[in-house]
Amino acid sequence: MDILRFITAGSVDDGKSTLIGRLLYDSKSILIDQLLAIEKQSKNKEEGEIDLALLTDGLRAEREQGITIDVAYKYFSTPKRKFIIADAPGHIQYTRNMVTGASNSEMAIILVDARNGVVEQTRRHSIITSLLNIPHVVVAINKMDLVDYSEDVYNNIVIDFEEVAKSLALKDVKYIPISALNGDNIVERSENFSWYEGESLLHHLENIELESDINLTDARFSVQYVIRPQVTELHDYRGYAGKIISGIYRKGDKIIVQPSGLESSIKAIEIGGKEINEAFAPQSVVLHLEDDIDVSRGDMIVHRDHPPAIEQEFDVLLCWMGNKPLVAGNKYFLQINSKVVRSVVKEIDYKLNVNTLQKEYAPKKAELNDIIKATIKTASPVAFDSYKKLRENGGAILIDETSCVTVGACMIQ
C-alpha cells in the first residue's frame, strides 16, 4: 500500500485544522480516548458539537488563540492508501514552518474561504508550492455553507485562482467545493452541491496517481551506511545500505561512485537479507559492488549514462529559518541526503517578495522567513541535481556549526 504525503495551507481561519479533523473523524481514524478528550475540551459541547480542530492544534498556545503555530503531522489510512498530513500555519511569520512541511509533500491542499476568495495568503502559499515544485495541487473552496453553496461563488474563485496557477506554472490543479465543519464533500459527495459533478476530497486523495511522479531515468543511490559484519561466516561481506532516490538498479549495471569518480558494477542487490535482480525508487536496499573500492557514507552510486552534477560552488533558492540574520561570509554545514560538508554562503544575489515575486537585489542580510537566492561554496565536491529536475537530490539544508540547528532550506538551481 503506497503513501500520499500532503500539506494543508491557507489563510488564518480558513479551516485547515477543521478539515484534517473532519478527514480523521469521518474516515474513522480517531481512537475512542482521543474522541472523548476533544469532546471534553470542545467549546461547543453544550450544543453537542465537537471542535475537530483540536485534533491537530496540539500546543497550548494554539488552542488558546485558535490558530496553528507549529506543523502538526497526522497519520491515517483507508483500504486504498496510507496518508501523512502536514497541517501548516497560515500566518506570515511561520513561513518557514510551511516550507518544512511542504518539502516532503507530493500534494498541497490550498484552502480558500468562500466568503473571501483568493487573498494575499493564498497567493503566498501558491508561490511556495510552486517554488517547492509540489506536483499535485487541490484548491479546496471551504465554508461553502456560509455562501448558500453558491455555484457562482465557486466559479468566480476558480477563475481567480486559474490566473495565479497559470502565472506560477502550477501542475495538476483540482478544484473541490467543501464545508469542512459540516463534512460536505469531504468523504462522501454532498447533496448540497447538486451542480458539482466532480469527486469528494477523500476519493481524489485515494485515487490520484503517484507512480508517474517517480523519476525512473536518473539513477541515484545515496550511501547511508557501510555494512561490514567482520564475523567468520561473513568474512568478505561488504554492503552499502541506503535508499534509492530515483531510477532503477539491476544486477550487472555499470556504475560510478560520486564524487570520487571510481567505477565498478553491481554484484548483488539485497532487500531484507534476500537477493533480488533489480530494485527501484523509493526502495531501501543493500548494494554489493564487484570491486573493493573506497565508498563511504554520503557517497552517491549512479549509472554512467545519467550522472549528476559535481560542483563545489552553486546557486540556491534558500528559505532562511534561523533567528539570527544570514549575511554573506557565514559558514555552515551543508547536508544533501546523507552527505555533510562544510560550506560558506559567498553572496546573496536577491531577496524574493513572496507576495509579488519581485526581486530585491543585493540585500545586506536575510531575516527569518526570507526567501533569497544565494551562492554557496563547499569544502569538497558535492553530487546534486537541480531541484526542478529532481527534488530528492536537489534539496539541501544548512546547519549551524555550533548549535547543530537547521537554519536554512535550500533548493539547488
Protein Blocks (a to p, Z undefined) as FASTA:
>chain_A
ZZddddddddehilmmmmmmmmmmmnopacfklmmmmmmmpmklmnopacfklmmmmbfk
lmmnopafbdcddddddfkbccddddddfbfklmmmmmmmmmmpcbdcddddfklopafk
lmmmmmmmmmnopabdcdddehklmnoopaklmmmmmmmmmmmmmmnopahiadddddfk
nopaklmccfklmmbcbdcfklmmmmpcfklmpcckbgcdddfbdcdfkpaklmmgccdd
dddfbdcddehiacdddfklpacddfbdceehiacfbdcdfbdcddddfbdcdddehiac
ddfklccdddfbdcdddddfbfbdcdehiacdddehjbccddddfbafbdcdfklopace
hifbdcehiacddddddfbdcddddfklmmmlmcccdddfklopafbdcddZZ
